[in-house]
Amino acid sequence: MTSTPVAIIGAGPAGLLLGQLLAKAGVDNVIIERQSPEYVLGRIRAGVLEQITVDALSSVGVDARMHQEGLPHHGFDLLFKGQRHRIDLADLTGGKQVMVYGQTEVTKDLMHARAAAGLQTVYSAGDVAIHDFDTDKPRVTYTQDGQTHTLNARFIAGCDGFHGVCRASVPPNAIQQFEKVYPFGWLGVLADVPPVSDELIYANTQRGFALCSMRSPTRSRYYLQCPMSDSVAQWSDDAFWAELKNRLDPQAAEQLVTGASIEKSIAPLRSFVAEPMRFGSLMLAGDAAHIVPPTGAKGLNLAVSDVLYLANAFERYFKEKDVGGVDGYSEQALARVWKAERFSWWFTSLMHQFPELGSFNQKVQEAELEYLIHSRAASTSLAENYVGLPL
């Protein structure tokens, strides 16, 4: 039986960043992860980082590779009715930008930093369970190498994702869940081909949404809206590239470089929030508490803001005996969560086809997009939300 001030469940970017922030503040912590490091690094996720995320990574010294390999973006294109229109983020937000750097790379950098610091992480932990989190003496149990282990803690941070054990352990009558499931998914392809554009292209077409993104100057990530009834097996590489070309403007279609996919998957889209985010000594963070559709690139960034609030709350508690941060964590985090949920829902509704709404909805979308590109006020609202609202 061992003890730690903070037990962190989940070694994704949220849990790893929280661990680094706490270690920097002198607060000991242990991370428990049910998967292997290789499995964690095998998850393919988005990689548009807000400035607060870049700053958080810099604050714990894991920004060197990001600044060397990441791609600063000062704008992106909206494509509709066959033409592209640039949203100049820097001009509209007083110089702010985003950084394109894959979530897998963020996770890798945080893993290496934690290992280099000699901080304890338990991977491949089986039967992870949390207990007594309605008291000030919660504990975590797990199995490894055929033995059962117990970790005592003062707080448990649930950073174990949407399907994790932490939120599932909360009594149903103690939690309220809000959810919207969208009637389509994103078919994503990762390929070692140069991006079609230096910046992202978000496309609204009568054939459905498309997104042209990238991971590096030589690796591209493309997405197509597709029915959830589709399967990856239905989509050959040739079929994917042909459909993507059909959803791009003539210039982009001509410039598109195709190649063999190195990863292909279909991801469902949903909006989800669990309230509150604190249950006694258990704090939820990141996907354990909320999910956003990927259209607004808010998932990882919301997890980071949760973790920043949480790290500050724990530091105040252990260093100053101040409970204000812990007591106010849920309300503070949810205020930012719901703003990001609103933006992600709005951007998703604006850019995708909803077959049940018919041609009227397409005309309304086009009218709003026209307004968006011709109104500086509307463009500014989009840009402010995209680069990230203040903490």
Summary of the structure (lengths in Angstrom):
residues: 391
radius of gyration: 21.4
end to end distance: 37.8
largest distance: 64.1
contacts: 1327
relative contact order: 0.17
helix: 42%
strand: 29%
